[in-house]
Every structure is written in structure tokens, then in C-alpha cells.
């Protein structure tokens, strides 16, 4: 278990701000068709848009610690080592780690007179981890700081999953283009999942007199799906993993909803709710259960025993009743909410304030971004500052979207400073891609289209 925690915390060192949510990418709006995955009310400006398969990628690594708060180089050594003392000093009461990888496999956008249709396919993988400072103190000092007290691991939450989605979206303008409403329906197929059951908790109490341990576990269930097929592939047919990944019974219909409204010429407000739905994990489901138990462990006599570590582990494990079942379970998709207010100084200059919240885990902190974007004829550029409540960290991001001929390139980063000294920052969030876009002039006002014959 300690080895697994070490690996998780090593990943944490490379992580960034909690559920930052591609806020810089969000500001590219109608310029880039893939932004409809965040706000379904965005309508692309071209008659026809086609994404290049697997060349539209987003990666978000996020946590509460900087890499330099996890690794150190002891005196006289050249190699870096995990330093749990540094980790414990930097830890807060609540700490979070989030990873999101999104690959747009396909996107086709077709614009109509009053709106647009979209057809899309995405692959996504997420990992979310929440832990308290009791855990980091235990990793750094064992139970030495808790003699006569309890170490509470109940605030630890873990969730990891991978799935793909295929769907259709539609957005339409109303009220003379002041109001735009959009929705996307998608078939979501779950591939892998691992999480602790709701209400899972555990405590370790050390007696002040004889230093015996009292270990208590409640709702100790870990639910998984697909992991047995992944880690024990030799027990299955050669094509079993591929067949399972592209079609299994872990399916659901999910929805994205969004709207934007312009009450004033210079003011626009927006709201979107993404990933509304839940997955019933039926195929390849595995549940690892520990019965509700409170046991006292007074130690074992290790004198003369060579493999003392295994004896200690077996002695502790034998006090708990555990089993494995194959019961289906359900999990909600990690719903994401975006709220934005934008002020237009001119038609080409926009200031925006955006709020983002994810429900992947309980109590995930919200994020805020203040952005400015300027629109040129063939491209848009922007900068933004992001703020996160959990550790009051502020970062600077940037974005760029082009519309040069039929080829569009775009990129967005929530923290450009991480490119210089990554060990000093706790977030890294970027998206990039390439699209083919046609029919831009068809949707521009006649006064904006240059007649080359008149030049």
C-alpha cells in the first residue's frame, strides 16, 4: 500500500491546479469547433469543419504540490529521492490531485442558417485523488505524532476511469441571435474504472500505554471494472481486450447542455453543464470488500524470522475478513459546470470572467479565470489569469486560434510559466489541434467580404 501511495504522490509532484478545466481553451469559443465539448451553445463560423483524427488532444495534470515540494537531493548524493518530510510540510488539511486526458477522435460540424449540427467521438481518461494531512504525516513520521490519538484516513478519495463517447449535438440561435441554446447527446462506453465506495473510512489509533494499534474500517469496498482484463490479459483470448474496449455492456446515454445570452450589446452571459449521466458498470465488474471491523494489533515476535516483513503483513491481514464479488455498480459521470460573463469593449476585444466546478470528488475546489482575447482577421489571441481556492494559486495562460485557408491550428495553455521552471508550479494544462475548415465567407456580412475585382 505504501508503494502505491508513493507512486500516486510522485505523479502528484508533476500535477497542476485542481480541475482547471481547460479554461484557456474555453476562451477560443466559436473559433475552434472542439470547444462545443465544453459549451454546446458555441457555433463554429465555417459551413463545414472536419477534425484531423487523433490530432486534437488535451492534457490536464493538476495537484496541490509543486515538484520541488516532493523531491530532494540528500547531502552527498546525486539522485533525487521522494522526501515525505517536505511533502508533509507543504500539505494542507485537504489536498487534491486531478488528471484529465482528452483525445478528439473525430469531429464534423455543419453550419445552418440559424444554428449548427455536430457529430463527434472522443476518448477520455481521468484520475482524481483527495487526501488529508493525516495521511502525509503518517507517510513522513509513521504513528509517532499520534500516540494516544487517532489517524483518520476517512477523507481519502480515489477515482480513476477511462471511457469513450460518440454523439450528436445541435445549437440554434433565437431572439435575433441574442440567445443561443445548445445540447449534445452521446453514447458513453466505460472501459476501466476504480474507486473507493462512498463512505469508505478507516482510522488507526495508537494506545498511549502499550503502543498497540486499534484499526477500524467501515464501508471498505473498492469497485473496479476492466482491470482484471487489463492486468491478467494472459487469462483471456488475444483479442479480448480490444473487443471489450470497443463494445461492452458498460454503456449509458449522457447529455451536455449550454446556453448564452446577450442582454446588452456589450454584455454576454453563458452557462453550461457537461457530462450529465451515470455509467452502470456491469461487464468485468470486480468488488474488493473488507467487512466493517475494529481490531487490536499488539505486534508479533519477529526474532529469528528472516522474512519479517511478510510475517508482519500476514499477521495484520489475517485479522480482517475480506472477499471478492462481481456485483454491478453505478457511478455518476464527473459533471462539469461553466459560468461566464463577458464584456465586449469592441467587436474584437473581449474581457471574460469564468467560474468552473467539477463533481468528480466531493468538495473539489472551484476555479476562476479572468481572460482577454483580441480578434484579428485570420486568428485570435488571448491571455488569462487563473485562480484556485484550495491553495490560492494564481497562474498566467495564453491561447491562439487561426483560420488560415482550409487549415486551422490552435493551442491553449492555462499556465505558460510551467514551460520555464516546471518544478516551481503545481499545474500544467494544455490543448492543441488541427482542423480543416471550409465556407467561412458564406457566413460573414457582405460588407466584411473583400471583392478582389474592385481592388
Secondary structure, DSSP 8 states (H G I E B T S, - for coil): -HHHHHHHHHHHHT--STT--SHHHHTTGGGSGGGGGT-TT---SSSEEEE-TT-EEEEEEEESS-GGGTEE--TT--S-EE-HHHHHHH--SEEEEEEEEEEEEEEEEEE-SSEEEEEEEEEEEEEEEEEEHHHHHHHHHTTGGGBTSEEE-TT-EEEEEEEEEEEEEEEEEETTTTEEEEEEEEEEEEEEEEEE-TT-EEEEEE-TTT--EEEEEESEEEEEESHHHHHTGGGS-TTHHHHHHHS-S-EEEEEEEEEEEEEETTEEEEEEEEEE-EEEE-TTEEEEEE--EEEEE-----TT-S-HHHHHHHHHHTTS-EEEE---EEEE---EEEEEEEEEEETTEEEEEEEEEE-SSTT---EEEEEEEEE-SSEEEEEEEEEETTTTEEEEEEEEEE-BTTEEEEEEES-GGGGT-GGG-SEEEEEEEEEEEE--GGGS-GGGS--GGG-
